[in-house]
Amino acid sequence: MDIILTGDRPTGRLHLGHYVGSLKRRAEMQNSGKYNDIYIMIADAQALTDNADNINKVRNNISEVALDYLACGLDPAKSTIFIQSQIPELFELSAYYMNLVTVSRLQRNPTVKNEIHMRGFKQSIPVGFFTYPISQAADITAFKANIVPVGEDQLPMLEQTREIVRSFNTLYKEVLVEPQAVLPDNSVCSRLPGLDGAAKMSKSLGNCIYLADSSNDIKKKVQSMFTDQTHLHVEDPGHTENNPVFIYLDAFCKDEHFAAFLPTYQNLDEMKAHYQRGGLGDGTVKKFLNEILQAELKPIRERRELFAQDIGAVFKMLHDGSQKAEAVAAQTLHDVKSAMGIDYFK
Ligand code: TRP
């Protein structure tokens, strides 16, 4: 029995980092037909843990994220797509799991530590934010998911979830399932840098290519990308490592792309060797990357535009998905309460 659960915070449209890090893989897993159930969650409640004063940002991005999902080929006939806040059972599960985790354990979570630092919370950390790894354990265990496809920043959440599962199953009864993270197989895809070479694509840094970007936006953004700062003249030897343009090629380029757009080379190794020797200009490399991204993103953008014509249907899909998800979470909550012996009126 293989059950997948994963999700995204609706704080903005999804971008290329989400696409290579997770969305693309999800659609492939969905279409492989190998999994019994697939749950894809729009984590609005988690997004609210640091956006209590910005409800509209989260509200408005629910349909944006849903459109990004549909555009990437997630199919509601095969995957249950739902909204976290509509499943009250998740919050009840979190409440019981909170008793199994210590404050110091949460303080050690490296991803949360980094987010607290990045958001400048200092001593003013919202309690909900601090405890979101516990609520994430509820998201995963409510569906008895054993497979969680995510980027590497989510590994600490998976570790926390496994600890909660082990404590619960030992203290009460074996009802929860220990999940496994599944990272992208290509390690560059796990953390795509921003256009400016920053460690991550992120909306707040303004260094993203969005799935909804127009063809012209993509072209302009690729032209603006950072490359090797020491590669001043075409004839100069260049560096391909830590060079965002080559990192993107590592993530997206296939040998077929050379035949289609740049037949001077057979494959990326040949192109890299030329750049390293000198004599290959950044303009040519960017032009090639632009062709690849245009080809990859065009069908996604077109599907997105099609689905965007009927937002009512998108919400109907989310409503149906949420009802289906709630029935499953209710069963788990029932199992959890009876394992704990707090099913007094049975
Ligand atoms: N923390 C994830 C993110 O920031 C979103 C998320 C919430 C999630 N619950 C989850 C991911 C459960 C996987 C499983 O993108």
Residues whose N, C-alpha, C, O or C-beta is under 5 A from the ligand:
A	BS01	LIG	L5 T6 G7 D8 R9 A43 Q46 Q136 D139
